[in-house]
């Protein structure tokens, strides 16, 4: 058997929880195995000391108490004073923080510092420069078309054509005659 099983059986034997057959089998096993017998004797000794200490503690617990007065109190009595103090501290701190955060100082003027460019400014390119550089490529042609597009080249409405309202009137007339 393993050590933990022998120790558990020894505790049960010392407590009187084993029946007569199990007790006889356990004692027989211990006589045949001296190492297991040593483990069981250690557990019996520890159990005896523990049992004696618990009995002594129980017997002396009632010695000095005669008619102890027991006052029934509610189980969860909350002391409100510390809770109220902490709530007041949190509220006061929040108000001070809010006020300090919104405080405006109008007497001071701040100077705006702009960074100076470290290199010489580049030359502004014109459409002709772009045409020389990007002409012939797909996206270059698209960009040049957008850059060269002038507002007067937009689609102009031809007043001779039918407008939407005129088309709609024509549609209604044709619908009536069907």
PyMOL commands that place a pseudoatom at each C-alpha (Angstrom):
pseudoatom trace, name=CA, resn=UNK, resi=1, chain=A, elem=C, hetatm=0, pos=[0.000, 0.000, 0.000]
pseudoatom trace, name=CA, resn=UNK, resi=2, chain=A, elem=C, hetatm=0, pos=[1.019, 3.583, -0.428]
pseudoatom trace, name=CA, resn=UNK, resi=3, chain=A, elem=C, hetatm=0, pos=[1.967, 5.806, 2.471]
pseudoatom trace, name=CA, resn=UNK, resi=4, chain=A, elem=C, hetatm=0, pos=[-1.054, 8.110, 2.263]
pseudoatom trace, name=CA, resn=UNK, resi=5, chain=A, elem=C, hetatm=0, pos=[-3.465, 5.125, 2.339]
pseudoatom trace, name=CA, resn=UNK, resi=6, chain=A, elem=C, hetatm=0, pos=[-1.699, 3.697, 5.415]
pseudoatom trace, name=CA, resn=UNK, resi=7, chain=A, elem=C, hetatm=0, pos=[-1.823, 7.087, 7.159]
pseudoatom trace, name=CA, resn=UNK, resi=8, chain=A, elem=C, hetatm=0, pos=[-5.553, 7.482, 6.442]
pseudoatom trace, name=CA, resn=UNK, resi=9, chain=A, elem=C, hetatm=0, pos=[-6.251, 3.974, 7.740]
pseudoatom trace, name=CA, resn=UNK, resi=10, chain=A, elem=C, hetatm=0, pos=[-4.193, 4.688, 10.866]
pseudoatom trace, name=CA, resn=UNK, resi=11, chain=A, elem=C, hetatm=0, pos=[-6.214, 7.836, 11.572]
pseudoatom trace, name=CA, resn=UNK, resi=12, chain=A, elem=C, hetatm=0, pos=[-9.475, 5.954, 11.058]
pseudoatom trace, name=CA, resn=UNK, resi=13, chain=A, elem=C, hetatm=0, pos=[-8.226, 3.172, 13.347]
pseudoatom trace, name=CA, resn=UNK, resi=14, chain=A, elem=C, hetatm=0, pos=[-7.272, 5.623, 16.119]
pseudoatom trace, name=CA, resn=UNK, resi=15, chain=A, elem=C, hetatm=0, pos=[-10.637, 7.366, 15.821]
pseudoatom trace, name=CA, resn=UNK, resi=16, chain=A, elem=C, hetatm=0, pos=[-12.470, 4.036, 16.075]
pseudoatom trace, name=CA, resn=UNK, resi=17, chain=A, elem=C, hetatm=0, pos=[-14.078, 4.298, 12.669]
pseudoatom trace, name=CA, resn=UNK, resi=18, chain=A, elem=C, hetatm=0, pos=[-12.882, 0.941, 11.318]
pseudoatom trace, name=CA, resn=UNK, resi=19, chain=A, elem=C, hetatm=0, pos=[-15.029, -2.139, 11.923]
pseudoatom trace, name=CA, resn=UNK, resi=20, chain=A, elem=C, hetatm=0, pos=[-13.524, -5.220, 13.626]
pseudoatom trace, name=CA, resn=UNK, resi=21, chain=A, elem=C, hetatm=0, pos=[-12.636, -7.071, 10.408]
pseudoatom trace, name=CA, resn=UNK, resi=22, chain=A, elem=C, hetatm=0, pos=[-10.937, -4.052, 8.837]
pseudoatom trace, name=CA, resn=UNK, resi=23, chain=A, elem=C, hetatm=0, pos=[-9.082, -3.379, 12.093]
pseudoatom trace, name=CA, resn=UNK, resi=24, chain=A, elem=C, hetatm=0, pos=[-7.813, -6.992, 12.221]
pseudoatom trace, name=CA, resn=UNK, resi=25, chain=A, elem=C, hetatm=0, pos=[-6.698, -6.883, 8.563]
pseudoatom trace, name=CA, resn=UNK, resi=26, chain=A, elem=C, hetatm=0, pos=[-4.932, -3.558, 9.091]
pseudoatom trace, name=CA, resn=UNK, resi=27, chain=A, elem=C, hetatm=0, pos=[-3.059, -4.858, 12.172]
pseudoatom trace, name=CA, resn=UNK, resi=28, chain=A, elem=C, hetatm=0, pos=[-2.047, -8.006, 10.278]
pseudoatom trace, name=CA, resn=UNK, resi=29, chain=A, elem=C, hetatm=0, pos=[-0.698, -5.922, 7.390]
pseudoatom trace, name=CA, resn=UNK, resi=30, chain=A, elem=C, hetatm=0, pos=[1.277, -3.716, 9.789]
pseudoatom trace, name=CA, resn=UNK, resi=31, chain=A, elem=C, hetatm=0, pos=[2.911, -6.722, 11.482]
pseudoatom trace, name=CA, resn=UNK, resi=32, chain=A, elem=C, hetatm=0, pos=[4.066, -8.071, 8.117]
pseudoatom trace, name=CA, resn=UNK, resi=33, chain=A, elem=C, hetatm=0, pos=[5.436, -4.697, 6.878]
pseudoatom trace, name=CA, resn=UNK, resi=34, chain=A, elem=C, hetatm=0, pos=[7.691, -2.918, 9.390]
pseudoatom trace, name=CA, resn=UNK, resi=35, chain=A, elem=C, hetatm=0, pos=[8.040, 0.262, 7.274]
pseudoatom trace, name=CA, resn=UNK, resi=36, chain=A, elem=C, hetatm=0, pos=[4.263, 0.655, 7.048]
pseudoatom trace, name=CA, resn=UNK, resi=37, chain=A, elem=C, hetatm=0, pos=[4.041, -0.032, 10.810]
pseudoatom trace, name=CA, resn=UNK, resi=38, chain=A, elem=C, hetatm=0, pos=[6.403, 2.913, 11.427]
pseudoatom trace, name=CA, resn=UNK, resi=39, chain=A, elem=C, hetatm=0, pos=[4.219, 5.228, 9.327]
pseudoatom trace, name=CA, resn=UNK, resi=40, chain=A, elem=C, hetatm=0, pos=[1.071, 4.108, 11.125]
pseudoatom trace, name=CA, resn=UNK, resi=41, chain=A, elem=C, hetatm=0, pos=[2.675, 4.583, 14.587]
pseudoatom trace, name=CA, resn=UNK, resi=42, chain=A, elem=C, hetatm=0, pos=[3.721, 8.136, 13.613]
pseudoatom trace, name=CA, resn=UNK, resi=43, chain=A, elem=C, hetatm=0, pos=[0.149, 8.929, 12.576]
pseudoatom trace, name=CA, resn=UNK, resi=44, chain=A, elem=C, hetatm=0, pos=[-1.271, 7.363, 15.785]
pseudoatom trace, name=CA, resn=UNK, resi=45, chain=A, elem=C, hetatm=0, pos=[1.092, 9.463, 17.908]
pseudoatom trace, name=CA, resn=UNK, resi=46, chain=A, elem=C, hetatm=0, pos=[0.212, 12.679, 15.984]
pseudoatom trace, name=CA, resn=UNK, resi=47, chain=A, elem=C, hetatm=0, pos=[-3.496, 11.875, 16.211]
pseudoatom trace, name=CA, resn=UNK, resi=48, chain=A, elem=C, hetatm=0, pos=[-3.222, 11.292, 19.965]
pseudoatom trace, name=CA, resn=UNK, resi=49, chain=A, elem=C, hetatm=0, pos=[-1.432, 14.643, 20.530]
pseudoatom trace, name=CA, resn=UNK, resi=50, chain=A, elem=C, hetatm=0, pos=[-3.924, 16.519, 18.388]
pseudoatom trace, name=CA, resn=UNK, resi=51, chain=A, elem=C, hetatm=0, pos=[-6.900, 14.901, 20.110]
pseudoatom trace, name=CA, resn=UNK, resi=52, chain=A, elem=C, hetatm=0, pos=[-5.478, 15.714, 23.549]
pseudoatom trace, name=CA, resn=UNK, resi=53, chain=A, elem=C, hetatm=0, pos=[-4.839, 19.353, 22.602]
pseudoatom trace, name=CA, resn=UNK, resi=54, chain=A, elem=C, hetatm=0, pos=[-8.365, 19.793, 21.256]
pseudoatom trace, name=CA, resn=UNK, resi=55, chain=A, elem=C, hetatm=0, pos=[-9.893, 18.217, 24.387]
pseudoatom trace, name=CA, resn=UNK, resi=56, chain=A, elem=C, hetatm=0, pos=[-7.788, 20.468, 26.640]
pseudoatom trace, name=CA, resn=UNK, resi=57, chain=A, elem=C, hetatm=0, pos=[-8.854, 23.543, 24.687]
pseudoatom trace, name=CA, resn=UNK, resi=58, chain=A, elem=C, hetatm=0, pos=[-12.525, 22.589, 24.885]
pseudoatom trace, name=CA, resn=UNK, resi=59, chain=A, elem=C, hetatm=0, pos=[-12.409, 21.870, 28.640]
pseudoatom trace, name=CA, resn=UNK, resi=60, chain=A, elem=C, hetatm=0, pos=[-10.693, 25.169, 29.504]
pseudoatom trace, name=CA, resn=UNK, resi=61, chain=A, elem=C, hetatm=0, pos=[-12.879, 27.242, 27.210]
pseudoatom trace, name=CA, resn=UNK, resi=62, chain=A, elem=C, hetatm=0, pos=[-15.832, 27.319, 29.620]
pseudoatom trace, name=CA, resn=UNK, resi=63, chain=A, elem=C, hetatm=0, pos=[-13.882, 27.819, 32.896]
pseudoatom trace, name=CA, resn=UNK, resi=64, chain=A, elem=C, hetatm=0, pos=[-13.988, 31.625, 33.297]
pseudoatom trace, name=CA, resn=UNK, resi=65, chain=A, elem=C, hetatm=0, pos=[-17.372, 32.267, 31.712]
pseudoatom trace, name=CA, resn=UNK, resi=66, chain=A, elem=C, hetatm=0, pos=[-20.396, 32.406, 33.977]
pseudoatom trace, name=CA, resn=UNK, resi=67, chain=A, elem=C, hetatm=0, pos=[-23.587, 33.641, 32.464]
pseudoatom trace, name=CA, resn=UNK, resi=68, chain=A, elem=C, hetatm=0, pos=[-21.995, 35.645, 29.726]
pseudoatom trace, name=CA, resn=UNK, resi=69, chain=A, elem=C, hetatm=0, pos=[-24.086, 38.513, 28.549]
pseudoatom trace, name=CA, resn=UNK, resi=70, chain=A, elem=C, hetatm=0, pos=[-24.672, 38.286, 24.871]
pseudoatom trace, name=CA, resn=UNK, resi=71, chain=A, elem=C, hetatm=0, pos=[-26.034, 41.322, 23.171]
pseudoatom trace, name=CA, resn=UNK, resi=72, chain=A, elem=C, hetatm=0, pos=[-27.794, 40.620, 19.900]
pseudoatom trace, name=CA, resn=UNK, resi=73, chain=A, elem=C, hetatm=0, pos=[-26.691, 43.002, 17.167]
pseudoatom trace, name=CA, resn=UNK, resi=74, chain=A, elem=C, hetatm=0, pos=[-27.500, 43.050, 13.513]
pseudoatom trace, name=CA, resn=UNK, resi=75, chain=A, elem=C, hetatm=0, pos=[-24.984, 41.064, 11.502]
pseudoatom trace, name=CA, resn=UNK, resi=76, chain=A, elem=C, hetatm=0, pos=[-24.045, 43.735, 8.995]
pseudoatom trace, name=CA, resn=UNK, resi=77, chain=A, elem=C, hetatm=0, pos=[-23.782, 46.995, 10.829]
pseudoatom trace, name=CA, resn=UNK, resi=78, chain=A, elem=C, hetatm=0, pos=[-22.122, 49.519, 8.577]
pseudoatom trace, name=CA, resn=UNK, resi=79, chain=A, elem=C, hetatm=0, pos=[-20.301, 52.361, 10.216]
pseudoatom trace, name=CA, resn=UNK, resi=80, chain=A, elem=C, hetatm=0, pos=[-21.566, 55.311, 8.213]
pseudoatom trace, name=CA, resn=UNK, resi=81, chain=A, elem=C, hetatm=0, pos=[-19.140, 57.961, 9.423]
pseudoatom trace, name=CA, resn=UNK, resi=82, chain=A, elem=C, hetatm=0, pos=[-16.115, 56.696, 7.419]
pseudoatom trace, name=CA, resn=UNK, resi=83, chain=A, elem=C, hetatm=0, pos=[-18.301, 56.140, 4.354]
pseudoatom trace, name=CA, resn=UNK, resi=84, chain=A, elem=C, hetatm=0, pos=[-19.679, 59.686, 4.545]
pseudoatom trace, name=CA, resn=UNK, resi=85, chain=A, elem=C, hetatm=0, pos=[-16.178, 61.110, 5.030]
pseudoatom trace, name=CA, resn=UNK, resi=86, chain=A, elem=C, hetatm=0, pos=[-14.826, 59.341, 1.957]
pseudoatom trace, name=CA, resn=UNK, resi=87, chain=A, elem=C, hetatm=0, pos=[-17.834, 60.408, -0.108]
pseudoatom trace, name=CA, resn=UNK, resi=88, chain=A, elem=C, hetatm=0, pos=[-17.292, 64.023, 0.977]
pseudoatom trace, name=CA, resn=UNK, resi=89, chain=A, elem=C, hetatm=0, pos=[-13.583, 63.809, 0.136]
pseudoatom trace, name=CA, resn=UNK, resi=90, chain=A, elem=C, hetatm=0, pos=[-14.352, 62.416, -3.329]
pseudoatom trace, name=CA, resn=UNK, resi=91, chain=A, elem=C, hetatm=0, pos=[-16.984, 65.064, -4.062]
pseudoatom trace, name=CA, resn=UNK, resi=92, chain=A, elem=C, hetatm=0, pos=[-14.799, 67.894, -2.803]
pseudoatom trace, name=CA, resn=UNK, resi=93, chain=A, elem=C, hetatm=0, pos=[-11.802, 66.611, -4.770]
pseudoatom trace, name=CA, resn=UNK, resi=94, chain=A, elem=C, hetatm=0, pos=[-13.894, 66.323, -7.934]
pseudoatom trace, name=CA, resn=UNK, resi=95, chain=A, elem=C, hetatm=0, pos=[-15.175, 69.888, -7.554]
pseudoatom trace, name=CA, resn=UNK, resi=96, chain=A, elem=C, hetatm=0, pos=[-11.690, 71.274, -6.948]
pseudoatom trace, name=CA, resn=UNK, resi=97, chain=A, elem=C, hetatm=0, pos=[-10.317, 69.346, -9.929]
pseudoatom trace, name=CA, resn=UNK, resi=98, chain=A, elem=C, hetatm=0, pos=[-13.149, 70.528, -12.166]
pseudoatom trace, name=CA, resn=UNK, resi=99, chain=A, elem=C, hetatm=0, pos=[-12.671, 74.129, -11.127]
pseudoatom trace, name=CA, resn=UNK, resi=100, chain=A, elem=C, hetatm=0, pos=[-8.887, 73.987, -11.515]
pseudoatom trace, name=CA, resn=UNK, resi=101, chain=A, elem=C, hetatm=0, pos=[-9.218, 72.394, -14.923]
pseudoatom trace, name=CA, resn=UNK, resi=102, chain=A, elem=C, hetatm=0, pos=[-11.542, 75.104, -16.181]
pseudoatom trace, name=CA, resn=UNK, resi=103, chain=A, elem=C, hetatm=0, pos=[-9.510, 77.975, -14.772]
pseudoatom trace, name=CA, resn=UNK, resi=104, chain=A, elem=C, hetatm=0, pos=[-8.579, 80.479, -17.453]
pseudoatom trace, name=CA, resn=UNK, resi=105, chain=A, elem=C, hetatm=0, pos=[-5.572, 82.755, -17.165]
pseudoatom trace, name=CA, resn=UNK, resi=106, chain=A, elem=C, hetatm=0, pos=[-6.175, 85.752, -19.411]
pseudoatom trace, name=CA, resn=UNK, resi=107, chain=A, elem=C, hetatm=0, pos=[-3.296, 87.947, -18.253]
pseudoatom trace, name=CA, resn=UNK, resi=108, chain=A, elem=C, hetatm=0, pos=[-0.645, 85.946, -20.040]
pseudoatom trace, name=CA, resn=UNK, resi=109, chain=A, elem=C, hetatm=0, pos=[-0.094, 86.176, -23.759]
pseudoatom trace, name=CA, resn=UNK, resi=110, chain=A, elem=C, hetatm=0, pos=[1.569, 83.361, -25.548]
pseudoatom trace, name=CA, resn=UNK, resi=111, chain=A, elem=C, hetatm=0, pos=[3.927, 83.890, -28.417]
pseudoatom trace, name=CA, resn=UNK, resi=112, chain=A, elem=C, hetatm=0, pos=[3.419, 81.691, -31.446]
pseudoatom trace, name=CA, resn=UNK, resi=113, chain=A, elem=C, hetatm=0, pos=[6.641, 80.249, -32.679]
pseudoatom trace, name=CA, resn=UNK, resi=114, chain=A, elem=C, hetatm=0, pos=[6.690, 78.993, -36.222]
pseudoatom trace, name=CA, resn=UNK, resi=115, chain=A, elem=C, hetatm=0, pos=[9.416, 76.623, -37.271]
pseudoatom trace, name=CA, resn=UNK, resi=116, chain=A, elem=C, hetatm=0, pos=[11.775, 78.003, -39.851]
pseudoatom trace, name=CA, resn=UNK, resi=117, chain=A, elem=C, hetatm=0, pos=[12.358, 75.860, -42.893]
pseudoatom trace, name=CA, resn=UNK, resi=118, chain=A, elem=C, hetatm=0, pos=[15.756, 74.235, -42.878]
pseudoatom trace, name=CA, resn=UNK, resi=119, chain=A, elem=C, hetatm=0, pos=[16.108, 74.093, -46.634]
pseudoatom trace, name=CA, resn=UNK, resi=120, chain=A, elem=C, hetatm=0, pos=[15.641, 76.506, -49.479]
pseudoatom trace, name=CA, resn=UNK, resi=121, chain=A, elem=C, hetatm=0, pos=[12.044, 76.625, -50.649]
pseudoatom trace, name=CA, resn=UNK, resi=122, chain=A, elem=C, hetatm=0, pos=[11.393, 74.632, -53.783]
pseudoatom trace, name=CA, resn=UNK, resi=123, chain=A, elem=C, hetatm=0, pos=[10.415, 76.261, -56.995]
pseudoatom trace, name=CA, resn=UNK, resi=124, chain=A, elem=C, hetatm=0, pos=[6.714, 76.132, -57.805]
pseudoatom trace, name=CA, resn=UNK, resi=125, chain=A, elem=C, hetatm=0, pos=[6.142, 73.971, -60.822]
pseudoatom trace, name=CA, resn=UNK, resi=126, chain=A, elem=C, hetatm=0, pos=[3.914, 75.029, -63.649]
pseudoatom trace, name=CA, resn=UNK, resi=127, chain=A, elem=C, hetatm=0, pos=[1.788, 72.898, -65.911]
pseudoatom trace, name=CA, resn=UNK, resi=128, chain=A, elem=C, hetatm=0, pos=[4.479, 72.925, -68.565]
pseudoatom trace, name=CA, resn=UNK, resi=129, chain=A, elem=C, hetatm=0, pos=[6.970, 71.486, -66.035]
pseudoatom trace, name=CA, resn=UNK, resi=130, chain=A, elem=C, hetatm=0, pos=[4.521, 68.723, -65.190]
pseudoatom trace, name=CA, resn=UNK, resi=131, chain=A, elem=C, hetatm=0, pos=[3.909, 68.069, -68.876]
pseudoatom trace, name=CA, resn=UNK, resi=132, chain=A, elem=C, hetatm=0, pos=[7.622, 67.572, -69.492]
pseudoatom trace, name=CA, resn=UNK, resi=133, chain=A, elem=C, hetatm=0, pos=[7.976, 65.241, -66.504]
pseudoatom trace, name=CA, resn=UNK, resi=134, chain=A, elem=C, hetatm=0, pos=[4.824, 63.126, -66.643]
pseudoatom trace, name=CA, resn=UNK, resi=135, chain=A, elem=C, hetatm=0, pos=[3.623, 63.223, -70.250]
pseudoatom trace, name=CA, resn=UNK, resi=136, chain=A, elem=C, hetatm=0, pos=[3.093, 59.813, -71.778]
pseudoatom trace, name=CA, resn=UNK, resi=137, chain=A, elem=C, hetatm=0, pos=[2.284, 57.920, -68.573]
pseudoatom trace, name=CA, resn=UNK, resi=138, chain=A, elem=C, hetatm=0, pos=[-1.242, 56.844, -67.758]
pseudoatom trace, name=CA, resn=UNK, resi=139, chain=A, elem=C, hetatm=0, pos=[-1.652, 58.731, -64.483]
pseudoatom trace, name=CA, resn=UNK, resi=140, chain=A, elem=C, hetatm=0, pos=[0.416, 61.629, -65.753]
pseudoatom trace, name=CA, resn=UNK, resi=141, chain=A, elem=C, hetatm=0, pos=[-1.996, 62.127, -68.639]
pseudoatom trace, name=CA, resn=UNK, resi=142, chain=A, elem=C, hetatm=0, pos=[-4.940, 61.998, -66.235]
pseudoatom trace, name=CA, resn=UNK, resi=143, chain=A, elem=C, hetatm=0, pos=[-3.394, 64.606, -63.924]
pseudoatom trace, name=CA, resn=UNK, resi=144, chain=A, elem=C, hetatm=0, pos=[-2.451, 66.866, -66.828]
pseudoatom trace, name=CA, resn=UNK, resi=145, chain=A, elem=C, hetatm=0, pos=[-5.993, 66.607, -68.172]
pseudoatom trace, name=CA, resn=UNK, resi=146, chain=A, elem=C, hetatm=0, pos=[-7.352, 67.700, -64.804]
pseudoatom trace, name=CA, resn=UNK, resi=147, chain=A, elem=C, hetatm=0, pos=[-4.860, 70.542, -64.487]
pseudoatom trace, name=CA, resn=UNK, resi=148, chain=A, elem=C, hetatm=0, pos=[-5.423, 71.841, -68.014]
pseudoatom trace, name=CA, resn=UNK, resi=149, chain=A, elem=C, hetatm=0, pos=[-9.195, 71.659, -67.722]
pseudoatom trace, name=CA, resn=UNK, resi=150, chain=A, elem=C, hetatm=0, pos=[-10.688, 75.113, -67.723]
pseudoatom trace, name=CA, resn=UNK, resi=151, chain=A, elem=C, hetatm=0, pos=[-14.022, 76.146, -66.338]
pseudoatom trace, name=CA, resn=UNK, resi=152, chain=A, elem=C, hetatm=0, pos=[-15.185, 77.516, -69.692]
pseudoatom trace, name=CA, resn=UNK, resi=153, chain=A, elem=C, hetatm=0, pos=[-14.758, 74.050, -71.201]
pseudoatom trace, name=CA, resn=UNK, resi=154, chain=A, elem=C, hetatm=0, pos=[-17.569, 72.649, -69.108]
pseudoatom trace, name=CA, resn=UNK, resi=155, chain=A, elem=C, hetatm=0, pos=[-20.619, 71.268, -70.764]
pseudoatom trace, name=CA, resn=UNK, resi=156, chain=A, elem=C, hetatm=0, pos=[-22.854, 74.085, -71.856]
pseudoatom trace, name=CA, resn=UNK, resi=157, chain=A, elem=C, hetatm=0, pos=[-26.539, 73.602, -72.001]
pseudoatom trace, name=CA, resn=UNK, resi=158, chain=A, elem=C, hetatm=0, pos=[-27.915, 73.934, -75.458]
pseudoatom trace, name=CA, resn=UNK, resi=159, chain=A, elem=C, hetatm=0, pos=[-31.143, 75.773, -75.141]
pseudoatom trace, name=CA, resn=UNK, resi=160, chain=A, elem=C, hetatm=0, pos=[-32.317, 74.327, -78.455]
pseudoatom trace, name=CA, resn=UNK, resi=161, chain=A, elem=C, hetatm=0, pos=[-32.401, 70.859, -76.920]
pseudoatom trace, name=CA, resn=UNK, resi=162, chain=A, elem=C, hetatm=0, pos=[-35.269, 69.584, -74.862]
pseudoatom trace, name=CA, resn=UNK, resi=163, chain=A, elem=C, hetatm=0, pos=[-34.901, 70.143, -71.190]
pseudoatom trace, name=CA, resn=UNK, resi=164, chain=A, elem=C, hetatm=0, pos=[-36.234, 67.713, -68.617]
pseudoatom trace, name=CA, resn=UNK, resi=165, chain=A, elem=C, hetatm=0, pos=[-39.492, 69.584, -68.163]
pseudoatom trace, name=CA, resn=UNK, resi=166, chain=A, elem=C, hetatm=0, pos=[-40.082, 69.678, -71.901]
pseudoatom trace, name=CA, resn=UNK, resi=167, chain=A, elem=C, hetatm=0, pos=[-39.440, 65.936, -72.169]
pseudoatom trace, name=CA, resn=UNK, resi=168, chain=A, elem=C, hetatm=0, pos=[-41.873, 65.295, -69.369]
pseudoatom trace, name=CA, resn=UNK, resi=169, chain=A, elem=C, hetatm=0, pos=[-44.579, 67.379, -71.071]
pseudoatom trace, name=CA, resn=UNK, resi=170, chain=A, elem=C, hetatm=0, pos=[-44.003, 65.473, -74.297]
pseudoatom trace, name=CA, resn=UNK, resi=171, chain=A, elem=C, hetatm=0, pos=[-44.299, 62.174, -72.424]
pseudoatom trace, name=CA, resn=UNK, resi=172, chain=A, elem=C, hetatm=0, pos=[-47.593, 63.229, -70.833]
pseudoatom trace, name=CA, resn=UNK, resi=173, chain=A, elem=C, hetatm=0, pos=[-49.012, 64.301, -74.227]
pseudoatom trace, name=CA, resn=UNK, resi=174, chain=A, elem=C, hetatm=0, pos=[-48.072, 60.996, -75.797]
pseudoatom trace, name=CA, resn=UNK, resi=175, chain=A, elem=C, hetatm=0, pos=[-49.559, 59.124, -72.877]
pseudoatom trace, name=CA, resn=UNK, resi=176, chain=A, elem=C, hetatm=0, pos=[-52.912, 60.885, -73.304]
pseudoatom trace, name=CA, resn=UNK, resi=177, chain=A, elem=C, hetatm=0, pos=[-53.277, 59.888, -76.921]
pseudoatom trace, name=CA, resn=UNK, resi=178, chain=A, elem=C, hetatm=0, pos=[-52.641, 56.222, -76.378]
for i in range(1, 178): cmd.bond("trace and resi %d" % i, "trace and resi %d" % (i + 1))
show_as sticks, trace
zoom trace
